[in-house]
Amino acid sequence: MCSIKKLSGVGDKRAKDFEKKGVYTISDLLYYFPRTHEDRTKFTEIADAVPGDETCIAGEVYSPVREVRIRRSFTIYSMVVFDETGAMNIVWYNNKYVKNAFKTGEKVLFFGKVSIKNGKKEILNPIYEKLEKQRFIGRIVPIYPLSGSLTQKTVQSLMEQAIEYAGNIKECLPREILERYKLPLVSDALKSIHFPTGYTDYERARRRFVFEELLMLQLALFGKRTQSDEKKREPFRITDCAFADKLPFTLTGSQMRVINEIHEDFKKPKAMNRLVQGDVGSGKTAVCAAGVFTAIQNGYQSAIMAPTEILANQHYETFSEFFKDYDIKIALLTKSTKNKKDLYEKIKSGEIDLIIGTNAIIQKDVEYCNLGMVVTDEQHRFGVTQRGMLSEKGENPHTLIMTATPIPRTLSLILYGDLDVSVIDELPPGRKPVSTYAVGEDMRRRVYGFLEKQVTAGSQAYVVCPLVEESDKSDLEDAENIHKTLSRIFPQFSVGLIHGRMKSEEKDKVMCDFVEKRIDILVSTTVIEVGVNVPNSNIMIIENAERFGLSTLHQLRGRVGRGQEKAYCIMFAHGDSEITKKRMDTLCSSNDGFYISEQDLKLRGPGDFFGTRQHGLPEMRVANLFADGKILEAAQKTAKEIAEKKLNLSEEEEQVLLGRVKNVLPDTIVLN
């Protein structure tokens, strides 16, 4: 469709403001959906206007606008309006444009919140329109996200013009689907989602665009799955379970089930593409090791990519212990690795069976001999591109992705719609729940007393802060200041400090000292959220817990309670908001990561869950993954029918669908 500049009032500067929001054409503008709507249909007579209510007033100007300069940077403009029932003040702050905007006797419409000042009713900074030029008062009005110099009135006015082009938007949903789900045509829905005549009208339009948005995304993900299924490879020969028998612990039934699912994938003549979800401490590493063992027994190399050097080192130590009775050569490759060139040669020649590291293992200088299995740990810490780069190092290798962040089912359908999903939903026997408490600042002395008692008895503790250092712009606790404070309060203990700004060697030394019990209390940022395993630590204190998401808090809590002693998580939470209270109550009442993740999604929304954009997925314009779960299921079912050619679509309908899907994920092939 034609450029947005075709609309009256859009020049180069305004066009650039729209470009920041991804709006280049009139079609883009029509799909620039409101974030909410404002109901300006309710008119109230002045005598009946209730302080605190937002309402519309139709008044006659009684006097010219009065200007009162309070100080150099603050001027108040006010005037009196009246109707048959009474009079009220209309007030603006620092708005010189209203000074000559009104004439005595004019009829003007105002919309705003009514208040009382000095015993008189007033509306502060109202939206207003002259009666003879009424446009956006007296109707339901869209409220848009803004950028640059754009204002609500500007976008609303331009959208009124753009709506005239709605009939030119090509319908992308096949007629069969429109009829099945009773969805309105795109031209009608566009008018109703921007300027609805009522709530029912809006909901009908919104439902159509939620379905459309989720259908296109699901089709794209089916396309990615189709591409993955086409990656043929020789099946693996499955060895016996001697590896599992030699482990120093007994695998749970859930772990064995997931290992069997991986083995079934290995038997197929195509590359595995599987996600393993498991709560903190559920034993994902042992499951991964079983898969890696099978790949190596079949003559292939395996590679494991972790998000941090700390976790990569831990995996190296764990897998070295797992495979100590076998002739399996393991190498660690991170930014800190010495003599990289020698290691590169050994990897290229096939001398190394298992390569464990950070994203150093996907750099262009690293060439593999026969890479048959790749593992990405804590996938949400990597982007789609990095995940793909690891797979491209081999010839259609089997792919295993692990995450300790339990993902709500609805979000999982979006983020990992191209993967088979396994869930380890059973914790090893003897794993005790962590006792969790949310406390206020008045409990700090008591908490520190408890901390002293526990560490004196031989335990270790984490203290997690949201900031690295003190900031003038924030009153949040910072790690450096807390480290100094605790060092002063507890001179008898060794207090360590670790954060993301430290060099890798420094962080590794601190973590090594903590593991070796040379540090009693470790003050940290969320750098310790993922993967660190210190069984002797049984206390987690979290500063400003209200600033972290539920899933992050649950991950942090998972760092303790890995040994035999009872574990505690104490959260200092500030703020009395209802959402803060609900979030803290959720953590204190449950240790179930999947339940917590559902609540996290409900309270924060998908955009903040853990940054869905880093997965390479588009931002949801209208869908809400918590509220629209049923529509998502319908969209996924329909996408499957389309991909499997079970719907009677015309060639034109297929081509329109394919065009829309390519706009969602450009490299996707859906329909053949």
N, C-alpha and C positions, 0 to 999 in steps of 0.2 A: 504494500500500500504506500501511498505518497508520503513525503516527508512531513514532519510535524510543522515545518515552517509554512505549510500551506494554510494553517489556521491563522486567523486574524489575531495579531498581538504577539506572535512568536518571531523574534528576530534572532540574530546570531547568539547574543548573550543568554537569552532565555532558553534557546535550544541547547546550549552547553549545560545549563542547569538541569535540563531534563535528561541529557546524556548521562549525567552522574547517576541517574536512577535507571539507566538502561532503556530510556525512551527515545527512539529515533524517528519513528513513524507514527501516523495516526492510529494504526493498528496497535502498536506498542502502548500508546496512550489509553486506548480502550481497555487493554488488559492490565492497566495500572490501577489495581483495585483499591477502594477505600479501606483504611484500617478500621474505621467505625463509621457510624452515622449519627447525626444529631437531629433529634425530633423538634422541629420548629413549627409544629402545627398547632400547638396549644396557645391560645390567646386568652389573656386575663385582663379584666378591668382593673384599674389602678387600686381601687378600694379593696379588691379581693386578692391582690398580689401578696403572696406569703413569703416573708424573708427566708432565704435559704433555697427557694425554688428557682429553677431556670424556667423562664416563660417569655412569651411575646407580648408586647404592649403596643397598642395603636394610640399614639398621642399627638396632640397639637402643640406646636412650639409656642410657649407663652412669652419667652424673652430671648434676646440674643445671647450667644455664648459669652460667658464671663471668664476672664483670664486672671488668675492669681498666681504670681510668682513667689514660691516659698523660699527657694534658694536658687543659686545659679543653674544647677542642673535638674531642678524639679519645679515644674509648673502644672497647676491644676486648671482644667477647663471644665466649666459646668453650665448647665441651663435647666430651666424648669419646663416640663411638659404636663399637659392635663388632658383628661377626658371627662365625660359626664359625671364620673364618680369621685374625682379627686385629682391631686397633683403629686408629682414626684420629681426628684432631681436625676439628671443624667450627667455622669461625671467621667472625664478622661484624664489620664496622667500623661504629660509630655506628648500630647498629640496636637501639634499646632495646626494640622490640616482641618480640624473641625471648627476652628475659630470663625471662618466665614462660610461654613457649609450649610447653615440653616437660616431661614427667614421666619420672622414672627408670623404665626397663623398657618404655617405649613403642616401638613399631615405626614407624620413619619412613623415607620415601624421599627421597633427596637427588640433585640433578643439578648438576654443575659440573665445573670443571677441577681435576684432582688436582695437587698440588705437594708439595714436600718442604721442611720447615722444622725446623731443629734435629734433623735425622735422623728426623723423624716425618712420615708422610703427613697431608695436610690438604686440605680443600676450602674456599676462601674465598668468602664471600657466595653460598652455593648457593641454588638453587630447592628448596623442600622441600614435602612433603605427608605427612600422617599416612596410614598404610597403609589404615585403614578409610575414608578420604575421598579415595582416589586418583582423580585426574582427568587431570592433564596430564603426569605422569611415567609412562613405559612406553608412550608413543605418539609419533607424529610431530606436532609442535606448530607452529602458524603464528606467525610473528613479524611484527607490524604496524608501519607508520609511526605515530608518536604525536604528540599535541599537547596543550597545557594540562596538566591533572592526570591525563590518561589513562595507565594502566599496561598492560603486556602482559597481566597476569592479568585486568584489568578487561575489556579488549577480547576476550580469549579466552573468558571466561565469558559475555559478552553474545553472542558469535558462536555459542556452543553453543545459546543460546536461539533466536537468529535462524534457525539451520539448520532448526528445526522448521517454519518458514514457507516453506522453499524450494519446497515443492510448490505454493505459491500464485503463484509467479512464472510469468508467461505465456511460453510458448516463442516466441521471436522468429525463430528460423531455420526456414525451410520444410522440411518433411519430405524433399523431394527433395535438398536440400543436406546435411541430416544424414546421409542414406544414402550420398550420393556420396562424402563425405569421412570417413565412419565416425566422426561426432562424437557424443558422448553428449548426452542431453537436459539442458536447463538445470538442472533440479532435482537430477539426479545429479551434474552437473559442479560445482555450487555446494558440495555436501557434500565432494566430493573435492579441490577446490582449497583449501579451508580445513583440513579434517581428513582427509588421504589415508591410506589403509591401507598404501601403499607408493609407491615412486618411479614405477612404471608408472601407477598410479592417478592420481597428481598430474599427470604429463606429459600424459595423455589429457585431463584436465580443462583444463589450461592451454592445450593446443592448440585446444580448442573456443573458449575465451574470446579467445585471440589472433585466431583467425579471425573471431569475432563483432565484435571491436573494429575490426579493419581493414576488414571488409566494410561496416560502418556508415559508417566514414569515407570509404571509396571511393564508396559510394552518394551520400553528401553531396556529394563532389567532382564526381561525374557530374551531380548536380543543378545544381551551379553552372555546369558546362560547358553543360548544356542551356539554362539561363537566358541564358548568354552567346551561344549559337548563335541564340537567338530575337531577338537585337538586330540587326535588319535595317538596312542602309544601302546607298547607291548604290556600286557598284564604282568603284575608281579607274582612271583611264586611265594605263597604264604608259609613261613616257617612255623614250627611249633611254639608253644608259649614258654620255652625254657628261660627266656629273658625275664618274663614276669616272675617266674619261680625263684630267680636269684635276687630279686629286689629285697631290701631289708624290711619290707612291710608288705601287707596283703592288700591287693587292689580291691576297691569297693566294687559292688555289682554295677554301679553306674559307670565307673571307669572301664570295666570289662566290656560293657555294652558299646561304649563309644569306640574302643579299640576294634571291636568287631565291625562297627560301621566303617571305620577307616580301611580295614582289611577287605571288606566287600567292595569298596571303591577301587582298591588296588587290583582286584580281580578283573575289573572291566577294561575293555580296550580303549579307554579314554582317560584323560587327566582328571584326577580328583580336584575338586574345588570346594573345600569344606571349612566351615567355621565351628570352632569348639568354644562354647560358652561355659564358664564355670565360676561359681562364686569364689571369693578369696579362700585359699586353703583347700579347694576341692580336689586338687591333684591333677591339674592339666599337664604339668611337666612330665609326669610318668606316662600319660597317654601319648604325648608327643614323642617321648623316647621310644615307645613301642613301635610307632610308625617309622621313625628314623632308623631303628634297628632293622626293620624289614627291608627298607630301601637299600641299606648298606649290604645286607645279606644277599640282595639281588644284584650287587655289583655297581651300585650307583652312589654318587656323592649326595650329601644332604647339606643344606645351609639353613641356619636359624638366625633371624634378624631381630634384635631387641632394641627398644627405644633409648636406652641409656647404657653407659659403660658399666655402671654398677650392676645392672641386671644381666648384661652380657657376661660379665665376670662370674656372677652367681650361676648362670646356666652352664658356663664352662666347667666350674667345679662340680656341679650336680651331675652333668653328663659324664664327666671323667669318672665319678664314683659309680654311676650306673653301669658303665661299660668297662670297668677295670679288669673283668675276667675275660674280655674278648680282645682280639687283635684288631682294634678299631683306633685309628689315628685321628685325634681331635686337635684343631687349631683355634686360637682366639685372635680375631682381627678387629681392632678398633683404631681410633685415631692415635692412641698411645702406643700401639704395637711397634716394637723395634724391628729393624731388618725386614721391612715389608717386602722388598724385592725377592728375597730368598723364599718367603712364604708364598708370594705370588707364583713362583716357579713350581713349588711343591703342589699348590692347588691345581695349576694348569696340567701338571704331569699325572695327577690322580693319586699322588702319594698321600694326600690328606683325604680322609673319608667324610669327616664332619667339620664344617666351618661355622663357628659361632661368632657373632659380632654385632656391631651397630650398623648404621647405613654405610660404613666403610666397606662392607662386603658387596655393595652394588656399584662401586666406583668403576670407571671404564677400564682401569688397569687390571682389574680382577677377572681372570678368565678361568672357567671351570672345565674339568676334563669330561665329566659325564654326570651332570647335575640332574638327579631324578626326583628330588623332593625338596621343597622350600617351605619354611615355616616363618610366619610373621607373628611375633608375640606382642600383645597389647596393640592390636591393629588400629584402634582409634587414635594412637599417637603418631600414626603415619598417614600420609596422603595416598590416594589411589595410585598416583604416578610411581611412588616408591615401591608399592606392592607389585606393580606391573614390571618395574625394572628388575626386581629380584627374579620373577618368573622368566623373564626374557633372557636370563643368564644361562638357561638350560633349554633342551629340546622338549617342549611341552611337559615340564615337570609336574608332579603332583603338588598341590598347594594346600597347606594347612594353616589356618589363621586362628590364633588363640586370643581370648580376651577374658580378663577377670572382672570386667565391667558388665554386670548383668544388664541386658538390653530388653526393654519392654517389647512385647510381641509386635505391636503395631510399628514401632520404630525399626525393629529387626527386618520386617517385611520390606521396608524402604531401603535401609542401609545395606542389607545383605540379600536382596531379592535374587541375586545371581548366584548365590551359594547354597549348598546343602548345610543344614544347621544341626549340630549335635549339642546336647546340654548335659553337663555333669551336674546332676541335681542331688547329690548325696555327699555329705562330708565324711571324711575318714572317722572311724570310731574313736571316741575319747576326746574329740575336739569340743571344747567347752565354749558356750556363748560368752561374748565380752559384755560385762556389766557396764551400761552406758548411762551417763548423767549429764544433764544440762544445768549449769549453775550460773549465778550472777557474780558480779565483782565482790559482793559482800562475803562470798565463800572462799576468796583467794587464800587467806591465811590458813584456813582449815585444809584446803586442797594441798597447799605446800607442806603442811604438817603430815598429811597422809603420804605425800611423795617422799618425804624424808624417811618415814618409817619403812616404806617398801624398799627403797634403795639401800638403806642400812641393812635390811634383811638379805640383800644380795640380788635384788631385781634391777633391771635397767629400764629407762623411761625415754620416751620421745616427748618433745614439746614443739608443736607445729604452729608457725605464725604465717599470716597472709603476705607480709612484706619482708624484703631482705634488710632494708635499712629505714631509718626514720624519714618521714616525709612531712614537709610543711603543709601539704595539701590533704593530709589524711591523719586521723587520730587512731588508725589501726596499729596493733602491736607489730613491731618489727623484730626479726630474728636476732639482729646484732644487739639491740637494746635488751631483749629478754635474756640473751646469753650473758651479758654483763651483769644483769640483775641476779640471775641464778648463781653465777660464779661468786658473787658477793654474799648471797644468803647461805649458800652451801659450800663453804671453803673446804669442807672435808671430802667433797665429791669432785670427780673429774667431769667437767661440763664441756661438751664439744659443740661445734657449730658447722652446719653444712647448708649450702644453698646453691642455686643454679648459676650464680656469677663466678663461682670458684672454678679453677681449672680442673680438668678431669683427674689429674694426678692427685690434686689436693682432696677432691671428693672421695676418690678411691682410698686414700690413706685414712681419712676420717672414718669411712664406713668399715674399713679393715680394723681400726682401733676399737670401734663399737662392737663389732662381731667378736673380737678377741677380749672383750670386757675391759679394755683399757680406758673406755669412756663409760661413765655411769648414766649421765643424762645427755641426750643429744637434742640440741635445739636445731630446728630445720624449717625450711619452707616445704612446699608439696613435692619437692624433688624425691622424697622418700615414699611417695604415694604408691609407686608401682614396684612390685616384685621383691623388695628387700625382705630377707628372711633372717630374723634374729630371735631364736626361740626363747632366750632368756629375758627378752623385753616383755613386760606385762602391764605397763602403764602408758597410756597415750593421753596427753593434755593438748587440747586444740584451742588456740586463742582466736577470738573473733569468729567463732564457728558459723555465725549468721552470714558470713561473706562467702562461704563455700557451698557448692551444690551438694545435695544429699548423696549422690553417687560418689563424689570426691570424699566426703566425710566417711562413707562406708568403706572406701578403699583405704583411707588412712587408718581407720579402726582395725582393718584387717592386718596391719603390721604387728599387732600384739595378739596374745592368746595363742601362740604357736607352740608353746611349751606345755609343761605339766601344771604350772601354777595358774591360779585364777587371775583373769586379766580385767583391766578397767580402762574405760575411755571417758574422760571428763572434758566437757565442752564449755568453755566460757562464751556465753551467748549474750549479746547486747541488743536492745530494741524490743519493743512491746507489740510489734505488729502481729496480726493474726497469722500471716504466712510464716513468720519466723517461729512462732509457737508451734504451728502444725509441723514444720520441718523438724524441729528439735524433738517433739513428741514421737514422730515417726522413727527417728533414730533410736530413741530411748526404749521404744516398745518392741522393736523388731531387729533381728540379725539376718533376716532373709533378704538377700541382695536383689532378688527379682521383684519382690514387693516394694522395696525401697526405690528401685528404678522406676516403677510405675508411678509412684507418688512424686518422684522427681520430675518426670515428664508432665504430670498433671499440674504441678505447682509452677514449674519454670517454663514449660513449652519446649518443643523439639529444637528450636533454634539455639537454645542455650544448653541443651543436654550435655553435649561435649563437642559442640562446634561441628554440626553436620556438614558445613561447607567444605571442611578439609577432606571429606570423602569424595569430593568431585561431584557431588550431587547438587542440583539446583535448589535455590531457596524456595520454600513453600510460599506461594503468593496468597493463597486463600485457605488451603487445607490446614486443619489442626489435627495432628496425628493422635491426640488423646481423645478429642471429642468426635472425630470422624472415623473411628475404627470400623464401623459397619460399612460405610461407603468405601473404605479402603479394601475390605474383603470383597465387596461387589466388583470393584475395579480390578482386583487381582484375578477374580474368576473370569471376568470378561476378557482381560488381556490374554489369559491362557487359551480361551476359546478362539480368539483372533489369531494368536500365534500358531495354534494347531489347526487353523482353517476349519473350525467347526461352525462359523457363522457364514451366512450367505451374503458376502459382501461383493459389491460390484468392483470392477477394476479401478474406477475413479475413486470410490470410497477408500480402497486400499492405498492408493497413491497419496490421497490427502492425509490419511493417518500417518503414513511413512514420513511425509514431509514434516508433520508436527512433531513426531517422535525424534527426528534428527535434530530439531531445535532444542530438545531436552538434553540429549546426550549425542553429540554430533557423530561419533564414531560407531554408532549402533546400527546393526542390520536387523530388521524385525521380520519383514514379510518377503518371501521369495517369489 
